[in-house]
Amino acid sequence: MQAKSSGSVRIFYPEWTKEELVQKLREGAARLSLFLPVKEVILFGSWARGTYTVASDVDLLVIYEGAKREDAFSLVKKTVNVPRLEPHVYTEEEFDALGPGFKAAARQGLLIYKKMEVPMLAEKPLNQFMDELASSAPAPGGGSVAALAGAMGAALVSMVCNLTIGKKKYADVEEEIKAILEQSEALRREFLNLLEADVAAYTRVSEAMKMPRETEEQKAIREEALDKALKEATEVPLRVAEACVRVIDLCRPVAEKGNVNAVSDAGVAVVMAEAGLRSAALNVLINLGWLKDEDFKKEAQTRLDKLLEGKSQLKEEIYEFVKSKL
């Protein structure tokens, strides 16, 4: 608290200026978004109007997505952590149900944080994806490419199926090929979702690494956020690896029973799926090197080892079979 003297009267001012407080709140809101699906954070009341005094509370509206969480209020207090903070924490549904007076007053405040609504990576043109991949941004990166490789493998399996179904020559295997097509299309959609999940996960890792660590409390908050982000960033490529294995398993029957004119596409499918598997594995391994939770690391490594076991040999077997058909 600052104090200035004017004759015999001492006038007390808050510890921070409005600009300094806003910066602190923005840093805190960015940290909060690592733990809570924050949609919007608004500073309102006397601090927003510029009529604050040393006794003024810091009224902060926090609106988050999803179901109500019992820990939401405490998370705001812990991560934003400024003196005299008075959080008003609501889900989107709870905020919509509030009276118009409060909502209007809050909406007239100062925007501190707003979740960015960006186009899904999978919806962007290929050249834009490649430009982003080549940039210095932390994501998209190798994990996104692993998911994309798996998606392309699944799409090629679907292509072979679609070139087989309806052909008189393959009538005897049509039902089996239709069943494979259903699986490959489900996998293709799953990969595109995982591609987005990978970008989101690595963005959170990057944000956690940038968190301040000047005090012991800041170090503890950063470590917790980084641990959570790294575990999520490990789980996503594990799921990519699992999906790639399922694509590999579909490649042999489509190579053996699908349209012979598309057999080379079945070969490319297995190569892409196995490349996606091994690429995802590298992303798992690099994250495990950062983590300290030995139980989590052991479980993840065991899952990965089982997924990798025998898959390179299986890919080579299918590849050689395809070559024999050319």
Secondary structure, DSSP 8 states (H G I E B T S, - for coil): -EEEEETTEEEEE-SS-HHHHHHHHHHHHHHHTTTS-EEEEEEESHHHHT---TT--EEEEEEE-SS--TTHHHHHHHHH--TTEEEEEEEHHHHHTS-HHHHHHHHTSEEEEE------GGGS-HHHHHHHHHSSSSSSSHHHHHHHHHHHHHHHHHHHHHTTTT-GGGGGGHHHHHHHHHHHHHHHHHHHHHHHHHHHHHHHHHHHHTS--SSHHHHHHHHHHHHHHHHHHHHHHHHHHHHHHHHHHHHHHHHHHS-GGGHHHHHHHHHHHHHHHHHHHHHHHHHHTT---HHHHHHHHHHHHHHHTTHHHHHHHHHHHHHHH-
